[in-house]
Amino acid sequence: MTTLPPPKVKQFPDDSPEKKVYNIVESFKENLPRMNDRNRLAFSLFKYLKGEGDEPLIAIKTNKLKLIGISEDQLAKKFEEELKKIK
């Protein structure tokens, strides 16, 4: 029995909307300490940006995130402002 190396991960280009959304969420890592929470939220916000998902406040509430030092409403407002810059 052999152990194979993990598959390689292809990164998004720096100018892609996906990378921009993930970078926005990553900039709030002191308020969102769990990496899985940040990844889930970034995916939800990217779907919102494409017109398929819920607005940021609903995405924050439905993802059941662990927040530190910021309320759901404040975080949603900050994400809405940042997402407007991408559109």
VEXVEX-356068 format. One record per residue: residue in one letter; x, y, z of N, C-alpha, C, O, CB in turn. Coordinates in nm, 2 decimals. Glycine has a CB too. Layout:
! residues N
A,X,Y,Z,X,Y,Z,X,Y,Z,X,Y,Z,X,Y,Z;
...
END
This chain:
! residues 87
M,0.08,-0.12,0.00,0.00,0.00,0.00,0.09,0.12,0.00,0.19,0.13,0.07,-0.10,0.00,0.12;
T,0.06,0.22,-0.08,0.14,0.34,-0.09,0.05,0.47,-0.06,-0.07,0.46,-0.08,0.20,0.36,-0.23;
T,0.11,0.57,-0.02,0.05,0.69,0.01,0.08,0.79,-0.10,0.20,0.82,-0.13,0.08,0.75,0.15;
L,-0.02,0.84,-0.17,0.00,0.94,-0.28,0.01,1.08,-0.22,-0.05,1.11,-0.12,-0.11,0.93,-0.38;
P,0.08,1.17,-0.29,0.09,1.31,-0.25,-0.05,1.37,-0.27,-0.13,1.32,-0.36,0.20,1.39,-0.32;
P,-0.08,1.48,-0.20,-0.21,1.54,-0.22,-0.21,1.61,-0.36,-0.11,1.64,-0.42,-0.24,1.65,-0.11;
P,-0.33,1.62,-0.42,-0.34,1.69,-0.55,-0.30,1.83,-0.54,-0.31,1.90,-0.44,-0.49,1.68,-0.60;
K,-0.25,1.88,-0.65,-0.20,2.02,-0.66,-0.32,2.11,-0.67,-0.42,2.07,-0.73,-0.10,2.04,-0.78;
V,-0.31,2.23,-0.61,-0.42,2.32,-0.61,-0.39,2.43,-0.71,-0.28,2.49,-0.70,-0.44,2.38,-0.46;
K,-0.48,2.46,-0.80,-0.47,2.56,-0.90,-0.52,2.69,-0.84,-0.64,2.70,-0.81,-0.53,2.53,-1.03;
Q,-0.44,2.79,-0.82,-0.48,2.92,-0.77,-0.55,3.00,-0.87,-0.52,2.99,-0.99,-0.36,2.99,-0.71;
F,-0.65,3.09,-0.82,-0.71,3.18,-0.91,-0.61,3.29,-0.95,-0.52,3.33,-0.87,-0.84,3.25,-0.84;
P,-0.62,3.35,-1.07,-0.54,3.46,-1.10,-0.57,3.58,-1.01,-0.69,3.59,-0.96,-0.56,3.51,-1.25;
D,-0.48,3.67,-0.98,-0.49,3.78,-0.89,-0.60,3.88,-0.93,-0.66,3.94,-0.85,-0.37,3.85,-0.87;
D,-0.63,3.89,-1.06,-0.73,3.99,-1.11,-0.87,3.93,-1.12,-0.96,3.99,-1.17,-0.68,4.05,-1.24;
S,-0.89,3.80,-1.09,-1.02,3.74,-1.10,-1.11,3.78,-0.99,-1.07,3.81,-0.88,-1.00,3.58,-1.11;
P,-1.24,3.78,-1.02,-1.34,3.82,-0.91,-1.33,3.72,-0.80,-1.35,3.76,-0.68,-1.48,3.82,-0.97;
E,-1.31,3.59,-0.82,-1.30,3.49,-0.72,-1.19,3.53,-0.62,-1.21,3.53,-0.49,-1.28,3.35,-0.77;
K,-1.07,3.56,-0.67,-0.96,3.59,-0.58,-0.99,3.72,-0.50,-0.95,3.73,-0.39,-0.83,3.60,-0.67;
K,-1.05,3.82,-0.57,-1.08,3.94,-0.50,-1.17,3.92,-0.38,-1.15,3.98,-0.28,-1.14,4.04,-0.60;
V,-1.28,3.84,-0.40,-1.37,3.81,-0.30,-1.30,3.74,-0.18,-1.32,3.77,-0.07,-1.49,3.73,-0.35;
Y,-1.23,3.63,-0.22,-1.16,3.56,-0.11,-1.06,3.65,-0.04,-1.04,3.63,0.08,-1.08,3.44,-0.17;
N,-0.99,3.74,-0.10,-0.90,3.83,-0.04,-0.97,3.93,0.06,-0.92,3.96,0.16,-0.82,3.91,-0.14;
I,-1.09,3.97,0.02,-1.17,4.06,0.10,-1.21,3.99,0.23,-1.19,4.04,0.34,-1.30,4.11,0.03;
V,-1.25,3.86,0.22,-1.29,3.79,0.34,-1.17,3.76,0.42,-1.17,3.76,0.54,-1.36,3.65,0.30;
E,-1.06,3.73,0.36,-0.93,3.70,0.43,-0.88,3.82,0.51,-0.82,3.80,0.61,-0.82,3.65,0.33;
S,-0.91,3.94,0.46,-0.87,4.06,0.53,-0.94,4.07,0.67,-0.90,4.15,0.75,-0.90,4.18,0.45;
F,-1.05,4.00,0.69,-1.12,4.00,0.82,-1.09,3.88,0.90,-1.18,3.84,0.98,-1.27,4.01,0.79;
K,-0.97,3.83,0.89,-0.94,3.70,0.96,-0.93,3.72,1.12,-0.95,3.63,1.19,-0.81,3.65,0.92;
E,-0.91,3.85,1.16,-0.91,3.87,1.31,-1.06,3.86,1.36,-1.08,3.83,1.48,-0.85,4.00,1.34;
N,-1.15,3.89,1.28,-1.29,3.89,1.32,-1.36,3.75,1.28,-1.45,3.71,1.35,-1.37,3.99,1.25;
L,-1.30,3.68,1.19,-1.34,3.54,1.15,-1.22,3.45,1.17,-1.15,3.42,1.08,-1.39,3.54,1.00;
P,-1.21,3.40,1.29,-1.08,3.32,1.32,-1.08,3.18,1.25,-0.97,3.13,1.23,-1.07,3.30,1.47;
R,-1.19,3.12,1.21,-1.19,2.99,1.15,-1.17,3.00,1.00,-1.25,3.07,0.94,-1.31,2.91,1.19;
M,-1.07,2.93,0.95,-1.05,2.93,0.81,-1.17,2.87,0.73,-1.20,2.92,0.62,-0.92,2.85,0.77;
N,-1.23,2.77,0.78,-1.34,2.71,0.71,-1.46,2.81,0.70,-1.53,2.81,0.60,-1.39,2.58,0.78;
D,-1.48,2.89,0.81,-1.58,2.99,0.80,-1.55,3.09,0.70,-1.64,3.13,0.62,-1.59,3.06,0.94;
R,-1.43,3.13,0.68,-1.39,3.23,0.58,-1.41,3.17,0.44,-1.46,3.25,0.35,-1.24,3.28,0.60;
N,-1.37,3.05,0.42,-1.39,2.99,0.29,-1.54,2.98,0.25,-1.58,3.01,0.14,-1.32,2.85,0.28;
R,-1.62,2.93,0.35,-1.76,2.92,0.32,-1.83,3.05,0.29,-1.91,3.06,0.20,-1.83,2.86,0.44;
L,-1.79,3.15,0.37,-1.85,3.29,0.35,-1.80,3.35,0.21,-1.88,3.41,0.14,-1.81,3.38,0.46;
A,-1.67,3.33,0.18,-1.62,3.38,0.05,-1.70,3.31,-0.07,-1.73,3.38,-0.16,-1.47,3.35,0.04;
F,-1.72,3.18,-0.06,-1.80,3.12,-0.16,-1.94,3.17,-0.17,-1.99,3.20,-0.28,-1.80,2.96,-0.14;
S,-2.00,3.20,-0.06,-2.14,3.25,-0.06,-2.14,3.40,-0.12,-2.23,3.43,-0.19,-2.19,3.26,0.08;
L,-2.04,3.48,-0.08,-2.03,3.61,-0.13,-2.00,3.61,-0.28,-2.05,3.70,-0.36,-1.93,3.69,-0.06;
F,-1.92,3.52,-0.33,-1.89,3.51,-0.47,-2.02,3.48,-0.55,-2.04,3.53,-0.66,-1.78,3.41,-0.50;
K,-2.10,3.38,-0.50,-2.22,3.35,-0.56,-2.32,3.47,-0.56,-2.39,3.49,-0.66,-2.29,3.23,-0.49;
Y,-2.32,3.55,-0.46,-2.40,3.67,-0.45,-2.35,3.77,-0.56,-2.43,3.83,-0.63,-2.39,3.74,-0.31;
L,-2.22,3.78,-0.58,-2.16,3.87,-0.68,-2.20,3.83,-0.82,-2.22,3.91,-0.90,-2.01,3.87,-0.67;
K,-2.22,3.70,-0.84,-2.26,3.65,-0.97,-2.41,3.66,-0.99,-2.46,3.63,-1.10,-2.22,3.50,-0.99;
G,-2.49,3.69,-0.88,-2.63,3.70,-0.89,-2.70,3.58,-0.86,-2.82,3.57,-0.88,-2.67,3.75,-1.03;
E,-2.63,3.48,-0.80,-2.70,3.35,-0.76,-2.72,3.33,-0.61,-2.81,3.25,-0.58,-2.61,3.24,-0.81;
G,-2.66,3.41,-0.53,-2.67,3.38,-0.39,-2.74,3.49,-0.31,-2.79,3.59,-0.37,-2.53,3.36,-0.33;
D,-2.74,3.48,-0.18,-2.81,3.57,-0.09,-2.72,3.69,-0.06,-2.59,3.68,-0.08,-2.85,3.51,0.04;
E,-2.78,3.80,-0.02,-2.70,3.92,0.02,-2.61,3.89,0.14,-2.63,3.79,0.21,-2.80,4.04,0.05;
P,-2.51,3.97,0.16,-2.41,3.95,0.27,-2.47,3.92,0.41,-2.43,3.83,0.47,-2.32,4.06,0.27;
L,-2.57,4.00,0.45,-2.63,3.98,0.58,-2.69,3.84,0.60,-2.67,3.77,0.70,-2.73,4.09,0.61;
I,-2.76,3.80,0.50,-2.82,3.67,0.50,-2.72,3.56,0.49,-2.73,3.46,0.56,-2.93,3.65,0.38;
A,-2.62,3.58,0.41,-2.51,3.48,0.40,-2.43,3.46,0.54,-2.40,3.35,0.57,-2.41,3.52,0.29;
I,-2.41,3.57,0.60,-2.34,3.57,0.73,-2.43,3.50,0.84,-2.38,3.42,0.91,-2.31,3.71,0.78;
K,-2.56,3.52,0.84,-2.65,3.46,0.93,-2.66,3.31,0.90,-2.66,3.23,1.00,-2.78,3.52,0.93;
T,-2.68,3.27,0.78,-2.70,3.13,0.75,-2.57,3.04,0.76,-2.58,2.92,0.78,-2.76,3.12,0.61;
N,-2.46,3.10,0.74,-2.33,3.03,0.76,-2.29,3.00,0.90,-2.20,2.92,0.92,-2.22,3.10,0.68;
K,-2.36,3.06,1.00,-2.33,3.04,1.14,-2.19,3.06,1.17,-2.12,2.96,1.22,-2.38,2.90,1.18;
L,-2.14,3.17,1.15,-2.00,3.20,1.16,-1.96,3.24,1.31,-2.05,3.29,1.38,-1.95,3.32,1.08;
K,-1.84,3.21,1.35,-1.79,3.25,1.48,-1.73,3.39,1.46,-1.62,3.40,1.39,-1.69,3.15,1.54;
L,-1.79,3.49,1.51,-1.74,3.63,1.50,-1.68,3.68,1.63,-1.72,3.65,1.74,-1.86,3.73,1.45;
I,-1.57,3.76,1.61,-1.50,3.81,1.73,-1.49,3.96,1.71,-1.43,4.01,1.61,-1.36,3.75,1.75;
G,-1.54,4.04,1.80,-1.52,4.19,1.80,-1.60,4.26,1.70,-1.58,4.38,1.67,-1.38,4.21,1.78;
I,-1.70,4.20,1.63,-1.78,4.27,1.53,-1.92,4.20,1.52,-1.93,4.08,1.54,-1.71,4.27,1.39;
S,-2.02,4.28,1.50,-2.16,4.23,1.49,-2.18,4.18,1.34,-2.11,4.22,1.25,-2.26,4.33,1.53;
E,-2.29,4.10,1.33,-2.32,4.05,1.19,-2.36,4.17,1.10,-2.32,4.17,0.98,-2.44,3.96,1.20;
D,-2.43,4.27,1.15,-2.47,4.38,1.07,-2.35,4.47,1.03,-2.35,4.51,0.91,-2.57,4.47,1.15;
Q,-2.26,4.49,1.12,-2.14,4.57,1.08,-2.06,4.50,0.98,-2.01,4.56,0.88,-2.06,4.60,1.21;
L,-2.04,4.37,0.99,-1.96,4.29,0.90,-2.03,4.29,0.76,-1.96,4.30,0.66,-1.94,4.15,0.95;
A,-2.16,4.28,0.76,-2.24,4.27,0.63,-2.22,4.41,0.56,-2.21,4.41,0.44,-2.38,4.24,0.66;
K,-2.23,4.52,0.63,-2.21,4.65,0.57,-2.07,4.67,0.51,-2.06,4.72,0.40,-2.24,4.76,0.67;
K,-1.97,4.62,0.58,-1.83,4.63,0.53,-1.82,4.54,0.40,-1.75,4.59,0.30,-1.73,4.58,0.63;
F,-1.88,4.42,0.40,-1.87,4.34,0.28,-1.94,4.40,0.16,-1.90,4.39,0.05,-1.92,4.20,0.31;
E,-2.06,4.46,0.19,-2.13,4.52,0.08,-2.05,4.64,0.02,-2.05,4.65,-0.10,-2.27,4.58,0.14;
E,-1.99,4.72,0.10,-1.90,4.83,0.05,-1.79,4.77,-0.03,-1.76,4.83,-0.14,-1.85,4.91,0.16;
E,-1.72,4.67,0.01,-1.61,4.61,-0.06,-1.66,4.54,-0.19,-1.59,4.55,-0.29,-1.54,4.51,0.03;
L,-1.77,4.48,-0.19,-1.82,4.41,-0.31,-1.86,4.51,-0.42,-1.85,4.48,-0.54,-1.94,4.32,-0.27;
K,-1.91,4.63,-0.38,-1.94,4.73,-0.47,-1.82,4.78,-0.55,-1.83,4.81,-0.67,-2.00,4.86,-0.40;
K,-1.70,4.77,-0.49,-1.58,4.81,-0.56,-1.54,4.71,-0.67,-1.48,4.74,-0.77,-1.46,4.82,-0.46;
I,-1.58,4.58,-0.65,-1.55,4.48,-0.75,-1.64,4.48,-0.87,-1.60,4.46,-0.98,-1.56,4.34,-0.69;
K,-1.77,4.51,-0.85,-1.87,4.51,-0.96,-1.83,4.61,-1.06,-1.91,4.63,-1.16,-2.00,4.54,-0.91;
END
